[in-house]
Amino acid sequence: MATILIVDDEPMQIRLLRAIMEETDHRVLEATGGQQALDVMAQQSCDLIITDCDMPGMNGLELAQRVLAYQPDFPILFLTGAMSDDRQLAIEAMGCQGITKPYSPLRLLALVNQLLS
C-alpha cells in the first residue's frame, strides 16, 4: 500500500491515525511539526501527507505551500478542529482536501483512498 506521513503536534492524534492507517496496511511515517515533516520527506519518500492545520512553528498550511511549491500535485489531507470559510478556501485553492475533528475513520479512509487514486 502507500506510505503516509502523519504530521500533528498531538501524540494521541498521531497514534490514532497510525492505528487507522496501519489497519489498512499503509506504512506510516511521523512528524510532530511542519519543519520535522520536511526533514522526514528529505530522507524518505511518501505518497500522502495527513497534517493538522494548527501547530506551533510551521503550521499545516505553510507545510503544504512548501511541499506544493516543489511537487504541485502532491496529495495532502488536512485535519482541523474547525473549518472556517477562509481555511476551506485556502485548502481548496491548493487542490487539497480537509476533514474536521472528530472524524469518522471510514470517512477519513475514503478521503485517503480518493487522494491516493
C-alpha positions in Angstrom: 0.0 0.0 0.0 1.0 3.6 0.4 3.5 5.4 2.7 1.7 8.1 4.6 3.3 10.9 6.5 1.3 12.0 9.6 2.0 15.4 10.9 0.5 16.5 14.2 1.7 18.1 17.4 -0.6 15.9 19.5 0.9 12.4 20.1 -2.6 10.9 20.7 -3.7 12.1 17.3 -0.6 10.5 15.7 -1.3 7.2 17.5 -4.9 7.2 16.4 -4.1 8.0 12.8 -1.3 5.4 12.8 -3.7 2.7 14.0 -6.2 3.6 11.3 -3.7 3.7 8.5 -1.8 0.5 9.6 -5.1 -1.3 9.9 -5.5 -0.9 6.1 -1.8 -1.9 5.5 -0.4 1.6 4.9 3.2 2.3 6.0 3.3 5.3 8.4 5.9 8.0 8.9 5.5 10.6 11.7 6.4 14.2 12.3 5.4 16.5 15.2 5.6 19.7 13.2 6.0 21.2 9.7 9.8 21.5 9.7 10.2 18.0 11.0 7.9 16.8 8.2 10.1 18.5 5.6 13.1 16.8 7.2 11.4 13.4 7.1 10.5 14.0 3.4 14.1 14.8 2.6 15.1 11.4 3.9 12.2 9.1 2.9 9.6 9.2 0.2 5.9 9.2 0.9 2.7 9.1 -1.1 0.4 11.3 1.0 0.6 13.8 3.9 -2.1 13.9 6.6 -1.5 17.1 8.6 -3.1 19.1 11.3 -3.7 22.7 10.3 -2.9 24.3 13.7 0.6 23.5 15.0 3.2 25.7 16.6 6.0 26.9 14.4 5.2 25.9 10.8 1.5 25.1 10.5 -0.1 22.7 8.1 -1.0 25.3 5.5 2.6 26.6 5.4 3.9 23.0 5.2 1.6 22.4 2.2 2.7 25.5 0.5 6.3 24.4 0.7 5.6 20.9 -0.5 3.4 22.0 -3.3 6.0 24.5 -4.5 8.2 21.6 -5.5 5.5 18.9 -6.1 2.4 20.7 -7.3 0.2 17.6 -7.4 1.3 16.1 -4.1 -1.8 14.8 -2.2 -2.4 16.4 1.2 -5.2 15.9 3.6 -5.8 18.5 6.3 -7.2 17.8 9.8 -8.7 20.7 11.6 -10.8 21.3 14.7 -12.8 24.0 12.9 -13.2 24.6 9.2 -13.7 28.3 8.6 -14.7 29.6 5.2 -11.2 31.1 4.8 -9.5 27.9 5.7 -11.7 25.9 3.4 -10.9 28.3 0.5 -7.2 28.1 1.2 -7.3 24.3 1.3 -9.3 24.1 -1.9 -7.1 26.7 -3.7 -4.1 24.4 -3.1 -6.1 21.5 -4.6 -6.1 19.6 -1.2 -8.8 18.1 0.9 -9.8 18.8 4.5 -11.7 17.0 7.3 -12.8 18.3 10.7 -12.2 16.6 14.0 -13.8 14.5 15.3 -13.9 12.5 12.1 -15.2 9.1 11.2 -12.4 6.6 10.4 -14.5 5.4 7.4 -14.7 9.0 6.1 -11.0 9.5 6.7 -10.1 6.3 4.8 -12.5 7.3 1.9 -10.6 10.6 1.5 -7.2 8.8 1.8 -8.2 6.4 -0.9 -9.6 9.2 -3.1 -6.3 11.2 -2.8 -4.2 8.1 -3.5 -6.1 7.1 -6.6 
